[in-house]
Amino acid sequence: MKIVIVGDTLLDEDIDGVAERFQPDAPVPVVDVQTRRSRAGGAGLVARMLQHDGHDVTLVTALSSDEPGERLRAHLDGIHLVAGLLPAPTPVKTRLRAAGQPVARIDDGCGDPVLPHITREMLGAIGEADAIIVSDYGRALTAHPEIRVALHRRGSRVPLVWDPHPRGADPVPSASLVTPNLSEAAKAAGTSADAASAAGAAARLRERWGCAAVVVTLGSEGALLLDADHAPALIPARPVDAADACGAGDRFAASALLALAAGDSLPDAVRSAVDAAGDFLSSGGVAALGATGLPRARTAGADAFAIAEQVRSSGGTVVATGGCFDLLHAGHVRTLAAARGLGDCLIVCLNSDESVRRLKGDERPLISEHDRVELLTALSCVDAVVVFAEDDPQAVLDRLRPDVWVKGGDYSAQALPEAALVESWGGRVLTLPYHLGRSTTALAEAIARVG
């Protein structure tokens, strides 16, 4: 699945320190700087998040040719970038924090927006997207007529999630979901900025924009969804202790897109997005992005090979296991959880339907390949699934090259046909015991007796 992110890319800077005294001539805290960091913000942050999830992403944006613009390009290294020229300074947002608490934000190059130069490559990338997220930060890219035509045309065919901005353009009517926060929704709809008014704001905005659905994010209270088919629905959030909510809205919109692209209903997609935003903040937010411990948004479309490479390049351990996983049961889940505990990600190599039939007979599998992938990726211990059509996993293993290959069973690891292959690149082969009384065959026979 090719995900295209369209929007304004900013340079975000974080200055962290401690404040233990006040300025002598004014009641202003003095911050002793300890660290300085910078990263891609706006649409660039969304692209990095989705790449971290293991997805094939393309960032369609506009960049300046100034020094901050060059730094921004460096932060986008490894992301497929299709960029026009922004004839204005690079927007730089600097956040000053003391002991983890925000003190001030300094904006530079954030004056009146200027229409960027659009290229044929930018329009072509939008036209080839399998799913689109628009990350509007009010810098005029989404106001460009050619960009809007391309988004509306492609959005009528593929999922399109639009994350709006108070100074940005209206979403195109073909948007599947628009995701303003409460403040943005209230300002756009002319309502009061309280949760009780969220449903009214959503109704006004959905009618004005002509989009399929609007979800108003409510921070710690969750999100309120309104579409054409249902009454307003409040999806609550679990409590999260986070001093800095930066990036939570981006994580929400990106996760909603992943769920819609995987075929989830709107309520289920918003539920996933609320949970993902909470996980993102509780795991450190943008400060932890790129670390192996940051939760990924797990979907059936996650690229197993990209996830493995990212974990490996950051010094982590890639674990893989394989099998048919027909009629997923408690024994499978226990083995998968134990395998995940051996490293920093777990990739499941899954036999295709045809492969299962050759191995187990014409009556199998009992559950289709698509559903088996969905069930496995729903487990928190599974980071991605890759399907192989051969009778054994050696070809996919040779491409994946895990550090640890795990199989369940009561046989020797060295007896596995793939053992020599895994060891050829320095990998280890381990076996985990079966859990007695849990088997697909026994479960299938029990179901057959019930009829």
Secondary structure, 3 states (H helix, E strand, C coil): CEEEEEECEEEEEEEEEEEEEECCCCCCEEEEEEEEEEEEEEHHHHHHHHHHCCCEEEEEEEECCCHHHHHHHHHCCCCEEEEEECCCCCCEEEEEEECCEEEEEEEECCCCCCCCCCCHHHHHHHHCCCEEEEECCCCCHHHCHHHHHHHHHHHCCCCEEEECCCCCCCCCCCCCEECCEHHHHHHHHCCCCCHHHHHHHHHHHHHHHCCCEEEEECHHHCEEEEECCCCCEEECCCCCCCCCCCCHHHHHHHHHHHHHHCCCCHHHHHHHHHHHHHHHHHCCHHHHCCCCCCCCCCCCCCCHHHHHHHHHHCCCCEEEEEECCCCCCHHHHHHHHHHHCCCCEEEEEEECHHHHHHHHCCCCCCCCHHHHHHHHHCCCCCCEEEEECCCCCHHHHHHHCCCEEEEECCCCHHHCCCHHHHHHCCCEEEEECCCCCCCHHHHHHHHHHHC
